Amino acid sequence: MTRRPTGEPHPGSCERPDGDGSHAESTAPPHVPEPAAPELTEAECRRCGTYIAGLDGRYACGVCGWVNDHSEGHRRLPRADEDPDRPPKGRRRPKQLPGPPDPGPSAVSGTGG
């Protein structure tokens, strides 16, 4: 393996040889700001009083099942195209596995006798 002198740009780099740190040519798309990370918020459940945590003011109580309305959050919800975990376009949903077989007419519960 060959070492290059410290401070020398990596081969194939677009950094200018004068070392000012700027790039000779930029082919990258314009920078789109990352959405801010959700804020962890805490409150009491409005139904049972349990202390619960949520994201950006959206809560769901694991004790009684209460959920506040999405519009009560601190920020707007991202659109589907803004979701970083969204599958790429053109990708199909996976096929559903077959359900349990039908029990048929012989499995009808009756008087048991």
MIBANU-540925 format. One record per atom (N, C-alpha, C, O, CB): residue in three letters; atom name; x, y, z. Coordinates in nm, 2 decimals, padded with zeros to 4 digits. Glycine has a CB too. Example, Ala and Ser with C-alpha at 12.3 -4.5 7.8 and 13.67 -1.06 7.14 Angstrom:
<zalos>
{ALA, N, {01.32, -00.57, 00.78}}
{ALA, CA, {01.23, -00.45, 00.78}}
{ALA, C, {01.32, -00.33, 00.78}}
{ALA, O, {01.42, -00.33, 00.85}}
{ALA, CB, {01.13, -00.45, 00.90}}
{SER, N, {01.28, -00.22, 00.71}}
{SER, CA, {01.37, -00.11, 00.71}}
{SER, C, {01.29, 00.00, 00.79}}
{SER, O, {01.34, 00.11, 00.80}}
{SER, CB, {01.41, -00.06, 00.57}}
</zalos>
This chain:
<zalos>
{MET, N, {00.08, -00.12, 00.00}}
{MET, CA, {00.00, 00.00, 00.00}}
{MET, C, {00.09, 00.12, 00.00}}
{MET, O, {00.19, 00.13, 00.08}}
{MET, CB, {-00.10, 00.00, 00.12}}
{THR, N, {00.06, 00.22, -00.09}}
{THR, CA, {00.14, 00.34, -00.10}}
{THR, C, {00.07, 00.45, -00.01}}
{THR, O, {-00.05, 00.47, -00.02}}
{THR, CB, {00.15, 00.38, -00.24}}
{ARG, N, {00.16, 00.52, 00.06}}
{ARG, CA, {00.10, 00.63, 00.14}}
{ARG, C, {00.12, 00.76, 00.06}}
{ARG, O, {00.22, 00.78, -00.01}}
{ARG, CB, {00.18, 00.64, 00.28}}
{ARG, N, {00.03, 00.85, 00.08}}
{ARG, CA, {00.04, 00.98, 00.01}}
{ARG, C, {00.07, 01.08, 00.12}}
{ARG, O, {00.03, 01.06, 00.24}}
{ARG, CB, {-00.10, 01.01, -00.06}}
{PRO, N, {00.14, 01.18, 00.09}}
{PRO, CA, {00.17, 01.28, 00.19}}
{PRO, C, {00.05, 01.34, 00.25}}
{PRO, O, {-00.06, 01.36, 00.19}}
{PRO, CB, {00.26, 01.39, 00.13}}
{THR, N, {00.06, 01.38, 00.38}}
{THR, CA, {-00.05, 01.44, 00.45}}
{THR, C, {-00.09, 01.57, 00.39}}
{THR, O, {-00.01, 01.65, 00.34}}
{THR, CB, {-00.01, 01.47, 00.60}}
{GLY, N, {-00.22, 01.59, 00.38}}
{GLY, CA, {-00.28, 01.71, 00.32}}
{GLY, C, {-00.30, 01.70, 00.17}}
{GLY, O, {-00.36, 01.79, 00.11}}
{GLY, CB, {-00.18, 01.82, 00.34}}
{GLU, N, {-00.25, 01.60, 00.11}}
{GLU, CA, {-00.27, 01.58, -00.04}}
{GLU, C, {-00.41, 01.52, -00.06}}
{GLU, O, {-00.45, 01.43, 00.01}}
{GLU, CB, {-00.16, 01.49, -00.10}}
{PRO, N, {-00.49, 01.58, -00.16}}
{PRO, CA, {-00.62, 01.52, -00.18}}
{PRO, C, {-00.62, 01.38, -00.23}}
{PRO, O, {-00.52, 01.34, -00.29}}
{PRO, CB, {-00.69, 01.61, -00.28}}
{HIS, N, {-00.72, 01.31, -00.20}}
{HIS, CA, {-00.74, 01.17, -00.24}}
{HIS, C, {-00.74, 01.17, -00.39}}
{HIS, O, {-00.80, 01.25, -00.45}}
{HIS, CB, {-00.86, 01.11, -00.18}}
{PRO, N, {-00.68, 01.07, -00.46}}
{PRO, CA, {-00.69, 01.06, -00.60}}
{PRO, C, {-00.83, 01.05, -00.65}}
{PRO, O, {-00.91, 00.98, -00.59}}
{PRO, CB, {-00.61, 00.93, -00.65}}
{GLY, N, {-00.87, 01.12, -00.75}}
{GLY, CA, {-01.00, 01.13, -00.80}}
{GLY, C, {-01.09, 01.23, -00.73}}
{GLY, O, {-01.20, 01.25, -00.76}}
{GLY, CB, {-01.07, 00.99, -00.79}}
{SER, N, {-01.03, 01.30, -00.64}}
{SER, CA, {-01.11, 01.40, -00.56}}
{SER, C, {-01.12, 01.52, -00.65}}
{SER, O, {-01.04, 01.55, -00.74}}
{SER, CB, {-01.03, 01.44, -00.43}}
{CYS, N, {-01.23, 01.60, -00.63}}
{CYS, CA, {-01.25, 01.72, -00.71}}
{CYS, C, {-01.20, 01.84, -00.64}}
{CYS, O, {-01.22, 01.95, -00.68}}
{CYS, CB, {-01.40, 01.74, -00.74}}
{GLU, N, {-01.12, 01.82, -00.53}}
{GLU, CA, {-01.07, 01.93, -00.45}}
{GLU, C, {-00.96, 02.00, -00.54}}
{GLU, O, {-00.88, 01.93, -00.60}}
{GLU, CB, {-01.01, 01.89, -00.32}}
{ARG, N, {-00.96, 02.13, -00.53}}
{ARG, CA, {-00.86, 02.20, -00.61}}
{ARG, C, {-00.72, 02.18, -00.55}}
{ARG, O, {-00.70, 02.16, -00.43}}
{ARG, CB, {-00.89, 02.35, -00.61}}
{PRO, N, {-00.62, 02.18, -00.64}}
{PRO, CA, {-00.48, 02.15, -00.59}}
{PRO, C, {-00.42, 02.26, -00.50}}
{PRO, O, {-00.33, 02.23, -00.43}}
{PRO, CB, {-00.39, 02.13, -00.71}}
{ASP, N, {-00.48, 02.38, -00.51}}
{ASP, CA, {-00.42, 02.48, -00.42}}
{ASP, C, {-00.46, 02.46, -00.27}}
{ASP, O, {-00.41, 02.53, -00.19}}
{ASP, CB, {-00.47, 02.62, -00.47}}
{GLY, N, {-00.55, 02.36, -00.25}}
{GLY, CA, {-00.57, 02.32, -00.11}}
{GLY, C, {-00.67, 02.42, -00.03}}
{GLY, O, {-00.66, 02.42, 00.09}}
{GLY, CB, {-00.45, 02.31, -00.03}}
{ASP, N, {-00.74, 02.50, -00.10}}
{ASP, CA, {-00.83, 02.60, -00.03}}
{ASP, C, {-00.96, 02.53, 00.02}}
{ASP, O, {-01.04, 02.59, 00.09}}
{ASP, CB, {-00.87, 02.71, -00.12}}
{GLY, N, {-00.97, 02.40, 00.00}}
{GLY, CA, {-01.09, 02.32, 00.05}}
{GLY, C, {-01.21, 02.33, -00.03}}
{GLY, O, {-01.31, 02.26, -00.01}}
{GLY, CB, {-01.12, 02.37, 00.19}}
{SER, N, {-01.21, 02.42, -00.14}}
{SER, CA, {-01.33, 02.43, -00.22}}
{SER, C, {-01.32, 02.32, -00.33}}
{SER, O, {-01.22, 02.26, -00.35}}
{SER, CB, {-01.34, 02.57, -00.28}}
{HIS, N, {-01.44, 02.30, -00.39}}
{HIS, CA, {-01.44, 02.19, -00.49}}
{HIS, C, {-01.44, 02.26, -00.63}}
{HIS, O, {-01.49, 02.37, -00.65}}
{HIS, CB, {-01.57, 02.11, -00.48}}
{ALA, N, {-01.37, 02.19, -00.72}}
{ALA, CA, {-01.36, 02.25, -00.85}}
{ALA, C, {-01.49, 02.25, -00.93}}
{ALA, O, {-01.52, 02.34, -01.01}}
{ALA, CB, {-01.25, 02.17, -00.93}}
{GLU, N, {-01.57, 02.14, -00.90}}
{GLU, CA, {-01.70, 02.13, -00.97}}
{GLU, C, {-01.80, 02.06, -00.88}}
{GLU, O, {-01.76, 01.96, -00.82}}
{GLU, CB, {-01.68, 02.06, -01.11}}
{SER, N, {-01.92, 02.11, -00.88}}
{SER, CA, {-02.02, 02.04, -00.79}}
{SER, C, {-02.12, 01.98, -00.88}}
{SER, O, {-02.19, 02.06, -00.95}}
{SER, CB, {-02.07, 02.14, -00.69}}
{THR, N, {-02.14, 01.85, -00.87}}
{THR, CA, {-02.25, 01.79, -00.95}}
{THR, C, {-02.35, 01.74, -00.85}}
{THR, O, {-02.45, 01.68, -00.90}}
{THR, CB, {-02.19, 01.67, -01.03}}
{ALA, N, {-02.34, 01.76, -00.73}}
{ALA, CA, {-02.44, 01.71, -00.63}}
{ALA, C, {-02.57, 01.80, -00.64}}
{ALA, O, {-02.56, 01.92, -00.67}}
{ALA, CB, {-02.38, 01.72, -00.49}}
{PRO, N, {-02.68, 01.74, -00.61}}
{PRO, CA, {-02.80, 01.82, -00.61}}
{PRO, C, {-02.80, 01.92, -00.50}}
{PRO, O, {-02.72, 01.90, -00.40}}
{PRO, CB, {-02.93, 01.73, -00.60}}
{PRO, N, {-02.88, 02.02, -00.51}}
{PRO, CA, {-02.88, 02.12, -00.40}}
{PRO, C, {-02.92, 02.06, -00.27}}
{PRO, O, {-02.99, 01.96, -00.26}}
{PRO, CB, {-02.98, 02.24, -00.43}}
{HIS, N, {-02.86, 02.11, -00.16}}
{HIS, CA, {-02.87, 02.05, -00.03}}
{HIS, C, {-03.02, 02.07, 00.02}}
{HIS, O, {-03.07, 02.18, 00.03}}
{HIS, CB, {-02.77, 02.12, 00.07}}
{VAL, N, {-03.08, 01.96, 00.06}}
{VAL, CA, {-03.22, 01.97, 00.12}}
{VAL, C, {-03.20, 01.95, 00.27}}
{VAL, O, {-03.14, 01.84, 00.31}}
{VAL, CB, {-03.31, 01.86, 00.05}}
{PRO, N, {-03.25, 02.04, 00.35}}
{PRO, CA, {-03.22, 02.02, 00.49}}
{PRO, C, {-03.30, 01.90, 00.54}}
{PRO, O, {-03.41, 01.87, 00.51}}
{PRO, CB, {-03.27, 02.15, 00.56}}
{GLU, N, {-03.23, 01.83, 00.63}}
{GLU, CA, {-03.28, 01.71, 00.70}}
{GLU, C, {-03.39, 01.76, 00.79}}
{GLU, O, {-03.38, 01.86, 00.86}}
{GLU, CB, {-03.18, 01.63, 00.77}}
{PRO, N, {-03.50, 01.68, 00.80}}
{PRO, CA, {-03.61, 01.72, 00.90}}
{PRO, C, {-03.55, 01.71, 01.04}}
{PRO, O, {-03.47, 01.62, 01.07}}
{PRO, CB, {-03.73, 01.64, 00.88}}
{ALA, N, {-03.59, 01.80, 01.13}}
{ALA, CA, {-03.54, 01.79, 01.26}}
{ALA, C, {-03.58, 01.67, 01.33}}
{ALA, O, {-03.69, 01.62, 01.30}}
{ALA, CB, {-03.58, 01.92, 01.34}}
{ALA, N, {-03.50, 01.62, 01.42}}
{ALA, CA, {-03.54, 01.49, 01.49}}
{ALA, C, {-03.66, 01.53, 01.58}}
{ALA, O, {-03.67, 01.64, 01.63}}
{ALA, CB, {-03.42, 01.44, 01.58}}
{PRO, N, {-03.75, 01.43, 01.60}}
{PRO, CA, {-03.86, 01.45, 01.68}}
{PRO, C, {-03.82, 01.48, 01.83}}
{PRO, O, {-03.73, 01.42, 01.88}}
{PRO, CB, {-03.96, 01.34, 01.67}}
{GLU, N, {-03.90, 01.56, 01.89}}
{GLU, CA, {-03.87, 01.60, 02.03}}
{GLU, C, {-03.95, 01.50, 02.12}}
{GLU, O, {-04.07, 01.48, 02.10}}
{GLU, CB, {-03.91, 01.75, 02.06}}
{LEU, N, {-03.88, 01.45, 02.22}}
{LEU, CA, {-03.95, 01.36, 02.32}}
{LEU, C, {-04.02, 01.45, 02.42}}
{LEU, O, {-03.96, 01.53, 02.49}}
{LEU, CB, {-03.85, 01.27, 02.39}}
{THR, N, {-04.15, 01.43, 02.43}}
{THR, CA, {-04.24, 01.51, 02.52}}
{THR, C, {-04.31, 01.42, 02.62}}
{THR, O, {-04.33, 01.30, 02.59}}
{THR, CB, {-04.34, 01.60, 02.43}}
{GLU, N, {-04.35, 01.48, 02.73}}
{GLU, CA, {-04.41, 01.40, 02.83}}
{GLU, C, {-04.54, 01.47, 02.88}}
{GLU, O, {-04.55, 01.60, 02.88}}
{GLU, CB, {-04.31, 01.38, 02.95}}
{ALA, N, {-04.64, 01.39, 02.92}}
{ALA, CA, {-04.76, 01.45, 02.97}}
{ALA, C, {-04.83, 01.34, 03.05}}
{ALA, O, {-04.79, 01.23, 03.06}}
{ALA, CB, {-04.85, 01.50, 02.86}}
{GLU, N, {-04.95, 01.38, 03.11}}
{GLU, CA, {-05.03, 01.28, 03.18}}
{GLU, C, {-05.14, 01.24, 03.08}}
{GLU, O, {-05.20, 01.33, 03.01}}
{GLU, CB, {-05.09, 01.34, 03.31}}
{CYS, N, {-05.18, 01.12, 03.09}}
{CYS, CA, {-05.29, 01.07, 03.01}}
{CYS, C, {-05.42, 01.14, 03.05}}
{CYS, O, {-05.44, 01.15, 03.17}}
{CYS, CB, {-05.31, 00.91, 03.02}}
{ARG, N, {-05.50, 01.18, 02.96}}
{ARG, CA, {-05.62, 01.26, 02.99}}
{ARG, C, {-05.73, 01.16, 03.04}}
{ARG, O, {-05.83, 01.21, 03.10}}
{ARG, CB, {-05.67, 01.33, 02.87}}
{ARG, N, {-05.72, 01.03, 03.02}}
{ARG, CA, {-05.82, 00.94, 03.06}}
{ARG, C, {-05.79, 00.88, 03.20}}
{ARG, O, {-05.88, 00.88, 03.28}}
{ARG, CB, {-05.84, 00.83, 02.96}}
{CYS, N, {-05.67, 00.83, 03.21}}
{CYS, CA, {-05.64, 00.75, 03.34}}
{CYS, C, {-05.53, 00.82, 03.43}}
{CYS, O, {-05.51, 00.78, 03.54}}
{CYS, CB, {-05.59, 00.61, 03.31}}
{GLY, N, {-05.46, 00.93, 03.38}}
{GLY, CA, {-05.37, 01.00, 03.46}}
{GLY, C, {-05.23, 00.94, 03.46}}
{GLY, O, {-05.14, 00.99, 03.53}}
{GLY, CB, {-05.41, 01.01, 03.59}}
{THR, N, {-05.20, 00.83, 03.38}}
{THR, CA, {-05.07, 00.77, 03.38}}
{THR, C, {-04.97, 00.87, 03.31}}
{THR, O, {-05.01, 00.94, 03.22}}
{THR, CB, {-05.07, 00.64, 03.30}}
{TYR, N, {-04.85, 00.88, 03.36}}
{TYR, CA, {-04.74, 00.96, 03.31}}
{TYR, C, {-04.70, 00.90, 03.18}}
{TYR, O, {-04.64, 00.78, 03.18}}
{TYR, CB, {-04.63, 00.99, 03.41}}
{ILE, N, {-04.71, 00.96, 03.06}}
{ILE, CA, {-04.67, 00.90, 02.93}}
{ILE, C, {-04.58, 00.99, 02.86}}
{ILE, O, {-04.57, 01.11, 02.88}}
{ILE, CB, {-04.80, 00.88, 02.85}}
{ALA, N, {-04.50, 00.93, 02.77}}
{ALA, CA, {-04.41, 01.01, 02.68}}
{ALA, C, {-04.46, 01.00, 02.54}}
{ALA, O, {-04.52, 00.90, 02.50}}
{ALA, CB, {-04.26, 00.96, 02.70}}
{GLY, N, {-04.43, 01.09, 02.46}}
{GLY, CA, {-04.47, 01.09, 02.32}}
{GLY, C, {-04.36, 01.17, 02.23}}
{GLY, O, {-04.26, 01.21, 02.28}}
{GLY, CB, {-04.61, 01.15, 02.30}}
{LEU, N, {-04.39, 01.18, 02.10}}
{LEU, CA, {-04.30, 01.25, 02.01}}
{LEU, C, {-04.38, 01.37, 01.96}}
{LEU, O, {-04.49, 01.36, 01.91}}
{LEU, CB, {-04.26, 01.16, 01.90}}
{ASP, N, {-04.32, 01.49, 01.98}}
{ASP, CA, {-04.37, 01.61, 01.93}}
{ASP, C, {-04.52, 01.64, 01.98}}
{ASP, O, {-04.60, 01.69, 01.90}}
{ASP, CB, {-04.36, 01.62, 01.78}}
{GLY, N, {-04.55, 01.60, 02.10}}
{GLY, CA, {-04.68, 01.63, 02.15}}
{GLY, C, {-04.79, 01.53, 02.11}}
{GLY, O, {-04.91, 01.56, 02.13}}
{GLY, CB, {-04.72, 01.76, 02.11}}
{ARG, N, {-04.75, 01.42, 02.05}}
{ARG, CA, {-04.85, 01.32, 02.01}}
{ARG, C, {-04.83, 01.20, 02.10}}
{ARG, O, {-04.72, 01.15, 02.12}}
{ARG, CB, {-04.83, 01.27, 01.86}}
{TYR, N, {-04.94, 01.16, 02.17}}
{TYR, CA, {-04.93, 01.06, 02.27}}
{TYR, C, {-05.02, 00.95, 02.25}}
{TYR, O, {-05.13, 00.96, 02.18}}
{TYR, CB, {-04.96, 01.13, 02.41}}
{ALA, N, {-04.99, 00.83, 02.31}}
{ALA, CA, {-05.07, 00.71, 02.31}}
{ALA, C, {-05.04, 00.65, 02.45}}
{ALA, O, {-04.93, 00.62, 02.48}}
{ALA, CB, {-05.05, 00.62, 02.19}}
{CYS, N, {-05.15, 00.62, 02.52}}
{CYS, CA, {-05.13, 00.56, 02.66}}
{CYS, C, {-05.14, 00.41, 02.64}}
{CYS, O, {-05.23, 00.35, 02.59}}
{CYS, CB, {-05.24, 00.61, 02.75}}
{GLY, N, {-05.04, 00.34, 02.69}}
{GLY, CA, {-05.03, 00.20, 02.68}}
{GLY, C, {-05.12, 00.13, 02.79}}
{GLY, O, {-05.14, 00.01, 02.79}}
{GLY, CB, {-04.89, 00.15, 02.70}}
{VAL, N, {-05.16, 00.21, 02.89}}
{VAL, CA, {-05.24, 00.15, 03.00}}
{VAL, C, {-05.39, 00.14, 02.96}}
{VAL, O, {-05.45, 00.04, 02.97}}
{VAL, CB, {-05.23, 00.23, 03.13}}
{CYS, N, {-05.45, 00.26, 02.92}}
{CYS, CA, {-05.59, 00.26, 02.89}}
{CYS, C, {-05.62, 00.27, 02.74}}
{CYS, O, {-05.74, 00.25, 02.70}}
{CYS, CB, {-05.66, 00.37, 02.96}}
{GLY, N, {-05.52, 00.29, 02.65}}
{GLY, CA, {-05.54, 00.30, 02.51}}
{GLY, C, {-05.58, 00.44, 02.45}}
{GLY, O, {-05.61, 00.45, 02.33}}
{GLY, CB, {-05.65, 00.20, 02.47}}
{TRP, N, {-05.58, 00.54, 02.54}}
{TRP, CA, {-05.62, 00.67, 02.49}}
{TRP, C, {-05.51, 00.72, 02.40}}
{TRP, O, {-05.39, 00.70, 02.42}}
{TRP, CB, {-05.63, 00.77, 02.61}}
{VAL, N, {-05.55, 00.79, 02.29}}
{VAL, CA, {-05.46, 00.85, 02.19}}
{VAL, C, {-05.51, 01.00, 02.17}}
{VAL, O, {-05.63, 01.02, 02.15}}
{VAL, CB, {-05.46, 00.77, 02.06}}
{ASN, N, {-05.42, 01.09, 02.17}}
{ASN, CA, {-05.46, 01.23, 02.13}}
{ASN, C, {-05.47, 01.25, 01.98}}
{ASN, O, {-05.40, 01.17, 01.91}}
{ASN, CB, {-05.37, 01.34, 02.20}}
{ASP, N, {-05.54, 01.35, 01.94}}
{ASP, CA, {-05.55, 01.37, 01.80}}
{ASP, C, {-05.42, 01.42, 01.74}}
{ASP, O, {-05.35, 01.49, 01.80}}
{ASP, CB, {-05.66, 01.47, 01.77}}
{HIS, N, {-05.39, 01.37, 01.61}}
{HIS, CA, {-05.27, 01.41, 01.55}}
{HIS, C, {-05.25, 01.56, 01.53}}
{HIS, O, {-05.14, 01.61, 01.53}}
{HIS, CB, {-05.26, 01.34, 01.41}}
{SER, N, {-05.36, 01.63, 01.53}}
{SER, CA, {-05.35, 01.78, 01.51}}
{SER, C, {-05.30, 01.85, 01.63}}
{SER, O, {-05.27, 01.97, 01.62}}
{SER, CB, {-05.49, 01.83, 01.47}}
{GLU, N, {-05.30, 01.78, 01.74}}
{GLU, CA, {-05.25, 01.85, 01.87}}
{GLU, C, {-05.10, 01.85, 01.88}}
{GLU, O, {-05.04, 01.90, 01.98}}
{GLU, CB, {-05.31, 01.78, 01.99}}
{GLY, N, {-05.03, 01.79, 01.78}}
{GLY, CA, {-04.88, 01.78, 01.79}}
{GLY, C, {-04.82, 01.92, 01.77}}
{GLY, O, {-04.88, 02.02, 01.73}}
{GLY, CB, {-04.83, 01.69, 01.68}}
{HIS, N, {-04.69, 01.93, 01.80}}
{HIS, CA, {-04.62, 02.06, 01.80}}
{HIS, C, {-04.57, 02.09, 01.66}}
{HIS, O, {-04.56, 02.21, 01.63}}
{HIS, CB, {-04.50, 02.05, 01.89}}
{ARG, N, {-04.56, 02.00, 01.57}}
{ARG, CA, {-04.52, 02.02, 01.43}}
{ARG, C, {-04.61, 01.95, 01.34}}
{ARG, O, {-04.68, 01.86, 01.38}}
{ARG, CB, {-04.37, 01.98, 01.41}}
{ARG, N, {-04.61, 01.99, 01.21}}
{ARG, CA, {-04.69, 01.92, 01.12}}
{ARG, C, {-04.62, 01.78, 01.09}}
{ARG, O, {-04.50, 01.77, 01.10}}
{ARG, CB, {-04.70, 02.00, 00.98}}
{LEU, N, {-04.70, 01.68, 01.06}}
{LEU, CA, {-04.65, 01.55, 01.02}}
{LEU, C, {-04.59, 01.56, 00.88}}
{LEU, O, {-04.64, 01.63, 00.80}}
{LEU, CB, {-04.76, 01.44, 01.03}}
{PRO, N, {-04.48, 01.48, 00.86}}
{PRO, CA, {-04.42, 01.48, 00.73}}
{PRO, C, {-04.51, 01.42, 00.62}}
{PRO, O, {-04.58, 01.32, 00.66}}
{PRO, CB, {-04.28, 01.42, 00.73}}
{ARG, N, {-04.50, 01.46, 00.50}}
{ARG, CA, {-04.57, 01.39, 00.39}}
{ARG, C, {-04.50, 01.26, 00.36}}
{ARG, O, {-04.38, 01.24, 00.40}}
{ARG, CB, {-04.58, 01.49, 00.26}}
{ALA, N, {-04.56, 01.18, 00.29}}
{ALA, CA, {-04.51, 01.05, 00.26}}
{ALA, C, {-04.37, 01.06, 00.18}}
{ALA, O, {-04.28, 00.98, 00.20}}
{ALA, CB, {-04.61, 00.96, 00.18}}
{ASP, N, {-04.37, 01.16, 00.09}}
{ASP, CA, {-04.24, 01.17, 00.01}}
{ASP, C, {-04.13, 01.23, 00.09}}
{ASP, O, {-04.02, 01.23, 00.04}}
{ASP, CB, {-04.27, 01.26, -00.11}}
{GLU, N, {-04.16, 01.28, 00.21}}
{GLU, CA, {-04.06, 01.34, 00.30}}
{GLU, C, {-04.00, 01.23, 00.40}}
{GLU, O, {-03.91, 01.26, 00.47}}
{GLU, CB, {-04.11, 01.46, 00.37}}
{ASP, N, {-04.06, 01.11, 00.40}}
{ASP, CA, {-04.03, 01.01, 00.49}}
{ASP, C, {-03.90, 00.94, 00.44}}
{ASP, O, {-03.89, 00.89, 00.33}}
{ASP, CB, {-04.14, 00.90, 00.50}}
{PRO, N, {-03.79, 00.94, 00.52}}
{PRO, CA, {-03.67, 00.88, 00.48}}
{PRO, C, {-03.67, 00.73, 00.47}}
{PRO, O, {-03.59, 00.67, 00.41}}
{PRO, CB, {-03.55, 00.92, 00.57}}
{ASP, N, {-03.77, 00.67, 00.54}}
{ASP, CA, {-03.78, 00.52, 00.54}}
{ASP, C, {-03.88, 00.47, 00.43}}
{ASP, O, {-03.91, 00.35, 00.43}}
{ASP, CB, {-03.83, 00.48, 00.67}}
{ARG, N, {-03.93, 00.56, 00.35}}
{ARG, CA, {-04.03, 00.52, 00.25}}
{ARG, C, {-03.96, 00.44, 00.15}}
{ARG, O, {-03.85, 00.47, 00.10}}
{ARG, CB, {-04.09, 00.65, 00.18}}
{PRO, N, {-04.03, 00.33, 00.10}}
{PRO, CA, {-03.97, 00.24, 00.00}}
{PRO, C, {-03.95, 00.32, -00.13}}
{PRO, O, {-04.03, 00.41, -00.16}}
{PRO, CB, {-04.05, 00.11, -00.02}}
{PRO, N, {-03.86, 00.28, -00.21}}
{PRO, CA, {-03.84, 00.35, -00.34}}
{PRO, C, {-03.96, 00.33, -00.43}}
{PRO, O, {-04.03, 00.23, -00.42}}
{PRO, CB, {-03.71, 00.30, -00.41}}
{LYS, N, {-03.97, 00.43, -00.52}}
{LYS, CA, {-04.08, 00.42, -00.62}}
{LYS, C, {-04.07, 00.29, -00.70}}
{LYS, O, {-03.96, 00.25, -00.74}}
{LYS, CB, {-04.09, 00.55, -00.71}}
{GLY, N, {-04.18, 00.24, -00.74}}
{GLY, CA, {-04.18, 00.12, -00.82}}
{GLY, C, {-04.18, -00.01, -00.74}}
{GLY, O, {-04.20, -00.12, -00.80}}
{GLY, CB, {-04.07, 00.12, -00.92}}
{ARG, N, {-04.15, 00.00, -00.61}}
{ARG, CA, {-04.15, -00.12, -00.53}}
{ARG, C, {-04.29, -00.16, -00.50}}
{ARG, O, {-04.37, -00.08, -00.45}}
{ARG, CB, {-04.06, -00.10, -00.41}}
{ARG, N, {-04.32, -00.29, -00.51}}
{ARG, CA, {-04.45, -00.34, -00.48}}
{ARG, C, {-04.46, -00.39, -00.34}}
{ARG, O, {-04.36, -00.43, -00.28}}
{ARG, CB, {-04.49, -00.45, -00.58}}
{ARG, N, {-04.58, -00.39, -00.28}}
{ARG, CA, {-04.60, -00.44, -00.15}}
{ARG, C, {-04.58, -00.59, -00.16}}
{ARG, O, {-04.60, -00.66, -00.26}}
{ARG, CB, {-04.75, -00.41, -00.10}}
{PRO, N, {-04.53, -00.65, -00.05}}
{PRO, CA, {-04.51, -00.80, -00.04}}
{PRO, C, {-04.65, -00.87, -00.05}}
{PRO, O, {-04.75, -00.82, 00.00}}
{PRO, CB, {-04.43, -00.84, 00.08}}
{LYS, N, {-04.65, -00.99, -00.11}}
{LYS, CA, {-04.77, -01.06, -00.12}}
{LYS, C, {-04.81, -01.11, 00.02}}
{LYS, O, {-04.73, -01.14, 00.11}}
{LYS, CB, {-04.75, -01.19, -00.21}}
{GLN, N, {-04.94, -01.11, 00.04}}
{GLN, CA, {-05.00, -01.15, 00.17}}
{GLN, C, {-04.99, -01.30, 00.18}}
{GLN, O, {-05.01, -01.37, 00.08}}
{GLN, CB, {-05.14, -01.10, 00.19}}
{LEU, N, {-04.95, -01.35, 00.30}}
{LEU, CA, {-04.95, -01.50, 00.32}}
{LEU, C, {-05.10, -01.55, 00.32}}
{LEU, O, {-05.18, -01.47, 00.37}}
{LEU, CB, {-04.87, -01.53, 00.45}}
{PRO, N, {-05.12, -01.67, 00.28}}
{PRO, CA, {-05.26, -01.72, 00.29}}
{PRO, C, {-05.30, -01.73, 00.43}}
{PRO, O, {-05.22, -01.76, 00.52}}
{PRO, CB, {-05.27, -01.85, 00.22}}
{GLY, N, {-05.43, -01.71, 00.46}}
{GLY, CA, {-05.48, -01.71, 00.59}}
{GLY, C, {-05.51, -01.86, 00.63}}
{GLY, O, {-05.47, -01.95, 00.56}}
{GLY, CB, {-05.61, -01.64, 00.60}}
{PRO, N, {-05.56, -01.88, 00.75}}
{PRO, CA, {-05.59, -02.02, 00.79}}
{PRO, C, {-05.69, -02.08, 00.71}}
{PRO, O, {-05.78, -02.01, 00.65}}
{PRO, CB, {-05.63, -02.02, 00.94}}
{PRO, N, {-05.69, -02.21, 00.69}}
{PRO, CA, {-05.79, -02.28, 00.60}}
{PRO, C, {-05.93, -02.27, 00.66}}
{PRO, O, {-05.95, -02.26, 00.79}}
{PRO, CB, {-05.75, -02.43, 00.58}}
{ASP, N, {-06.03, -02.27, 00.58}}
{ASP, CA, {-06.17, -02.26, 00.63}}
{ASP, C, {-06.20, -02.39, 00.70}}
{ASP, O, {-06.16, -02.50, 00.66}}
{ASP, CB, {-06.27, -02.24, 00.51}}
{PRO, N, {-06.27, -02.38, 00.81}}
{PRO, CA, {-06.30, -02.50, 00.89}}
{PRO, C, {-06.39, -02.60, 00.82}}
{PRO, O, {-06.38, -02.72, 00.85}}
{PRO, CB, {-06.36, -02.47, 01.02}}
{GLY, N, {-06.47, -02.56, 00.73}}
{GLY, CA, {-06.56, -02.65, 00.65}}
{GLY, C, {-06.69, -02.68, 00.73}}
{GLY, O, {-06.70, -02.63, 00.84}}
{GLY, CB, {-06.49, -02.78, 00.62}}
{PRO, N, {-06.78, -02.75, 00.67}}
{PRO, CA, {-06.91, -02.77, 00.73}}
{PRO, C, {-06.91, -02.87, 00.85}}
{PRO, O, {-06.99, -02.86, 00.94}}
{PRO, CB, {-07.01, -02.83, 00.63}}
{SER, N, {-06.81, -02.95, 00.86}}
{SER, CA, {-06.80, -03.05, 00.97}}
{SER, C, {-06.76, -02.99, 01.10}}
{SER, O, {-06.78, -03.05, 01.20}}
{SER, CB, {-06.71, -03.17, 00.93}}
{ALA, N, {-06.70, -02.87, 01.10}}
{ALA, CA, {-06.65, -02.81, 01.22}}
{ALA, C, {-06.76, -02.71, 01.28}}
{ALA, O, {-06.72, -02.64, 01.38}}
{ALA, CB, {-06.53, -02.73, 01.19}}
{VAL, N, {-06.88, -02.72, 01.24}}
{VAL, CA, {-06.99, -02.63, 01.29}}
{VAL, C, {-07.02, -02.69, 01.43}}
{VAL, O, {-07.05, -02.80, 01.45}}
{VAL, CB, {-07.11, -02.63, 01.20}}
{SER, N, {-07.01, -02.60, 01.53}}
{SER, CA, {-07.04, -02.64, 01.67}}
{SER, C, {-07.19, -02.66, 01.69}}
{SER, O, {-07.27, -02.57, 01.64}}
{SER, CB, {-06.99, -02.54, 01.77}}
{GLY, N, {-07.23, -02.76, 01.75}}
{GLY, CA, {-07.37, -02.79, 01.77}}
{GLY, C, {-07.40, -02.83, 01.91}}
{GLY, O, {-07.34, -02.77, 02.00}}
{GLY, CB, {-07.41, -02.91, 01.67}}
{THR, N, {-07.48, -02.92, 01.93}}
{THR, CA, {-07.52, -02.96, 02.06}}
{THR, C, {-07.42, -03.06, 02.13}}
{THR, O, {-07.43, -03.08, 02.25}}
{THR, CB, {-07.66, -03.03, 02.06}}
{GLY, N, {-07.33, -03.11, 02.05}}
{GLY, CA, {-07.22, -03.19, 02.10}}
{GLY, C, {-07.26, -03.34, 02.12}}
{GLY, O, {-07.20, -03.41, 02.20}}
{GLY, CB, {-07.17, -03.14, 02.23}}
{GLY, N, {-07.37, -03.38, 02.05}}
{GLY, CA, {-07.41, -03.51, 02.08}}
{GLY, C, {-07.45, -03.60, 01.98}}
{GLY, O, {-07.49, -03.71, 02.01}}
{GLY, CB, {-07.50, -03.51, 02.17}}
</zalos>
